[in-house]
């Protein structure tokens, strides 16, 4: 069993996290402990007192470069695993770097028209093409294409079927 944590260690950790000066490795080196021990202690402190913040690792240039090169082809989950960051951290960093994934719907124009002719409704088309329904509606409005939403009677029939 390792050294016991004393009040001074906890005070240092709380201050270190609050000031946001560095990372877990630096705090561990200063305290003469392993990074895992520091993480475990911070977790315990957070459970006791919600005001204890988390240590935030600074983003490295190579992480930013990896994100810039791969955000269009990899999902947030994949980026999270590769970079060792949480999904919310990935989303936040993409916003900070102004990285947006734009999936143009216009490339699906012929397929959309074909599905409309087959009697598909907007939600079904969006699901079939794996696109956002609101984006599809916007595309249809801009291009003056008429496509029905699911009729009220059919929606209520499906809802009733799920109730009973």
N, C-alpha and C positions, 0 to 999 in steps of 0.2 A: 504494500500500500504506500502511496506517495505522501508527500507533505500535506498537512492540513491547510485549508484555506483560512486565512486570518482576515480580520476586518479591513486591514490596510490594503490587502490584495483586492478585496471587493470594491473598496473606495477607488483604488487606482483603475480597476476595470470600468466602473461606472463613469469615471471622468474621461478615460480613454475613449470609450464609446461615444460619450456626449460630445467631445471635442472633434471627433472624426478625423484624427490626425493620420492614422495609418491602418494597418490590417492586423489580422489575428496573429500572424507570424511574428510581427514586431512586438505585440503585447506579450506573446508567449516567451519570446527571448528576454524581454525586460523582467518578467516575473520568474524566469528560470523554469518554465513549465512547457509541456507539449501543446501544440495548437489544439489537439483534441481535448485536452484538459481545460483549456480556456473556453472552448466552445461549450463544453459540458457545464462549466461554471456559469457562463452567461445564460445558458438555457435555464438553469436552476434559479438564477437571480431574476430572470424575466417572469418565471412562474410565481415567485414571491412578490415581485413588484413590477407591474406592467409599465412603469415609467422608464425602466431600463431599456435603452435603445439597442439596436443591432449594430454590430460592426459592419461597415460597408466596405467591400473591397473596391479599390479604385480600378477603373477600366484601363487596361493597357492598350497601347497603340495596336499591338498585334491582334488583340481581341476585337477592336473596332474594325480593323482591316478585314478580319475573317467575317465579321458581321456584314460589312459592306459588300464583300464578294459573294456571300452565300444566302442573304436574306430572301432573295427571289426564288431560290430553288429548294430551300430547306424550311420546314415548319418551325414554329417557335419551340416545340418540344425537342426537335432534333438539335436546334441551336443551343438550347438549354443544356442538353446532355453533353454536347461537344465542348461547350465553354465552361461547364461546371457552374452555371448560374441558374437562378430560378426563372420560371417563365415570366412572372411579372417584371423581373429585372431586364429580361430580353426585350419585352414590349416597351418598357420605359426607355431603354437605351436606343431602340429603333426610332422612337419619337424624338429623342434628343438629337440624334444624328439626321433626322428628317428623312428616314428611309421608309418609303411607302410601297406596298405591294399593290400594284394596279393590274387587275385582270380584265382586259377589255372584253366586253360582251359582244362587240361588233363581229368578232371572228366566228361567233355562233349564229349569225343572222339567218343563214339558210336553214340551219337545223331548227331554230326558233319558229320560222315560218312553216316549216314542215310539220312540227308538233302542233302548231295552232290549227293547221288544216286537218290534222288527225283528231281534233277535238280536245286537246289537252288544255287544262286551265293553268293560270300563272304559277300557282305553287307547285304543280306537277312539272312544269317546264323547268323551273328553277332547280328543283330536286334532281331532275333527269340530267341537267347540264352542270350540276354542282356549282351554281352561282347564287348570289344573294337575291332574294325575291324583290327587295326594294330597288336594287340596281336594275333588275329586269324590268320592273314597272317604269322606272325612269327612262330606260332605253326605249321601251315601247312608246312612251309619250313623246320623246324627242323625235322618233322616226315615224310618228303618226300611224302606228300599227295597233289595230284593235285586237285585244285578247281578253276574254272573259275571266273574271275571278270565279271561284267556286260558288255556284248558286246557293242562296240561303237555305233552300229546302234540303240540299244535299249535305251542307255543313251541319244542320240540325239533326239530320238522320244519322250521321256519323257520331255526333255527340251523344244522341240517345242510345246508340248501339254500345257505346263505351260505358254508359251509366248502368246498364242492366246486364 
